[in-house]
Amino acid sequence: MSRLALVTGASSGLGRATAIALARSGTSVVAVARRPELLEGLASDPALPVEGVVADVTVPEDRARVFAAVGDRTLAALVHAAGVFPRAPLARMTREEWDAAMRTNVDARLWMTLGLCERLRGGRVLFVGSDAATTARHGGAAYSVSKAASAMLWTCLAAELGDEVAFAMAKPGLVETAMLDDSLAADRERFGAGEVYAAMADRGETISAEKVGAFFRWLLLEAGREEFARVWDIRDASHHPAWLDGSLYTGTA
């Protein structure tokens, strides 16, 4: 029986790249996402052992459908890749934008983990982290606060459940996804931090989602259990020989 992993936010970006990397390694993947039209293409590829579940992880009834899809199978890994990034200064942010960040980036991670913890005994949980958790940038407050809360949630879950489940958080750097495209295109009056991201992109400091997927696959399937359970930064070159083929940054020859 092959290993089983569950990846949220699997229809695009980091979630999709991670699901593909895991599936190509022979791991069966439950791919969870809200957008059926994008998820269908991933789940219908005969070369990939992927089963799609259309669900919004912020909705209790949808989470229950995910739990039912897993059933009594043992999970080797849970990857919290789903995330939202509202872009607005605090004075102009709506309650809906703020709540969306907290529901997806914090609350859903808690309830998904607790709902699956019996299936995860001996397995691993990976939180996608961000430098935003410790860096305030104009227009990114909701994302920064939610990522800081997510980091503390990861710490608390590890403290309480770490004897049976291994928890890690990984920071993927500036990744070439739709989230980055939206940040670069955003109105600078609403998201002044777009200038920071644009400068990084101009310096060639972006990383492909596929390389992040390879990094996450290595963490989940190959890194030792005790080694796994900490905060990881993809830009730390000390672990590159274990998984990275070629240069990390797209703009580096």
N, C-alpha and C positions, 0 to 999 in steps of 0.2 A: 504494500500500500504506500503510495507516495505521500510526501509531506503536504499539509494543507495550510495555506496562508490566506488571510483576509485583508484586503486593501480598500480603504475608503478613498473617495475622490478619484476613482480609477478611470474615469472617462477621458481625462485629459491631464496634461502637465506631469508633475512628479508622480501622482498616483498611477497614471497610465504607464509611464516609463518603468515604475517599480513593479507593477503587475506583470508587464512583459518580461522584465529581467528575471523575475522569479519563475514565471511559467517556462521560459526557455531553459532554465536550469533543471526542469523536471518537476518542479513544485506545482501542485494543483492550487489554483487561486480562485477565491470567491471575490469577485470584483464588484464593489458597491459604488453607485453613483446616481445622481438625480436625472441625468439626461439620457434617456433610452436610445436616442439616435446615435450618440457617440459610443455608448456602452455596447450596443449591438455589434458594431464592427470589431470590437475587441473580443467579445465572447463567441463570435461566429467563426473566428479563424481556426480551421481544423488543426493547425500546427501547434496551437497553444491550449493547454489544459485549463481553460478559464470558464467559469460559470458566472454569468452576470446577474446581479440583483438590483433592480431599479428601486432606490430608496433614498429618502432625505434623512440623514442620520440625526437631524435635530428634532424629528417627529417621533414620538413614542411608538405609534402604530407601525411606522416604517422600520424602526429598530427591531421591533418584535418580528417583522417579516425576515429581517436579516438573521436573527437568532434562529428562526425556524429553518432557514436555508442551511445553516451550519448543522443543525440537529444535534445528534450525539457524537459527531465526529470530533477528534482531537485537533486543535489548532497548534501548529508549530510557530505561527507568527501572526501578529495583528499590527498593521501599519496605519497610523493616523495621518493620512495625507490630505484629507478634505480640509479646505480652509477658505475663508473669505477675507477680503481686504477692502473695506470701505475707505474712500479717500475724501476727506473733508476736515477742515479745522474744527475744533470742538465747538466754537460758537455757531457754526453753520451745520453741524451734524444733526441728522434726524434721530429720533429714538429708534426707529426701525433699523437704521444703519448700525447704531451702537449694539442693539440687541442681536442683530444677525452675526456680528463678530463674536460676541460672547457665546451664543448658542452653538455655533459651528466650531469655533477654535478652542472652546473650553468645555462647555456642558456636554456636548456630544461625545467628546473623548472620555469623559468620566463614565457616562452611562453605557457607552459601547464596551468599555473595558470591564466594568462590573457585570454587565450582562453576559459577557463571554469568559469570565475568569475561570469558571469550572472547566471550560473546554481548553483553557490555556495553561493548565498545570504542566510545568516543565518546558513551556514555550517562551516566546519573546514578544515584547511589545515595543514598538518604535514610534516615538513622537517626533514629528517634523518640527524642528525649532527654528529660530531666527535671531539674527543680531538685533532685530527690532525690539526684542524683549528687554534689552538694556540700553537702547538708543532712541531718544525722542526725536522725531522728525516732523516738520510742519505738514499737517494734513494726514498724518498716519497714526493718530492717537489711539483709535479704536483697535487697530491691528496690534500696536505695540503693547497696549494694556492687556489684550487678550492673549498675546504670546507670552507675556510675563506671567499671567495667571496659569497658562498651560504649563510653563516650566515649573512652577510651584506644584501644580497638580501632579506632574510627572514625579517630582521628588516625594510627595506624600504617598502616592501609590507605591512607589518603590520601597518606602519605609514600612508600609503596612502589608504589602503583598509580595515583597521581594524574595521571601524564602521559597515561594513556589513558582513565581513568574519573574523573568528577567526583564528589566525596563532600561531603555536607553533613549537618549534624545540626540538627534543629529541635525546640525546646521548645514544646509546645502549651498550656502552662498547665493550669488545673484544668478538665478536660473533662467534660461531662455524658454519661457512659457507665456501663455496668454496673460497671466498676472503681471509679468514684467512689461509686456506690450501695453497693457492698460495703464500701468504706472508711468511709462514714458509718454503716452498720449494724453494723460490727464491734464486738465486745466491747472496751470501753475498757481492760480489764486486759491484753488481748492486743495492742491497737493504740491506744495512747494518742494517737497523732498524728491519730486521727479527730477530735479536738476542734479541731485546726488547720484541717482541711478543712471541718468544720462551720461554723467562724467565717467562713471565706472564702465559703462558700456563702451564709451569712446576709447577708454584705455585698454579695451580688450579683456575685461575682467568678468565676463559672463561665462557660464558653464552650461553645457547642454543637459537637457533632462535625462538623456540616455546615460550620461556619465554618472549622474546622481543615482539613477536606477541601479547601475552596476555597483556603486558604493553601498547602497542600501542592501542589495542582494548579498554582498560580502558580509556585511554586518549581521544579517539575519541568518545566514546559512553556514558561514565559514569561521567567523571570529569566535574565539573561545567564550564560553558562557560568562565567566568572571570578567574577561576582557570587555565583553559587549556592554556590561551594565555601567555606563557612564555617559557623559556628554561628549559627543564627537563633532568635529568641525572638518568638513571635506577639504578645507584649505590647509590643514595640517599635513605637511609632506611626510611625516614619520610613518604613516600607514599606506602611503601611495604604492610602494612596491608590492603590497599584498593583493591589490585589485586593479590599479590604474594602468591602462595600456596607452602610452603616449602622453600628451600634455593635458593638464587639467582644464586650462582656459581655452575657449574657442579661438580667442585672438592671439594665442601663442603658437609660434611655429614649432 
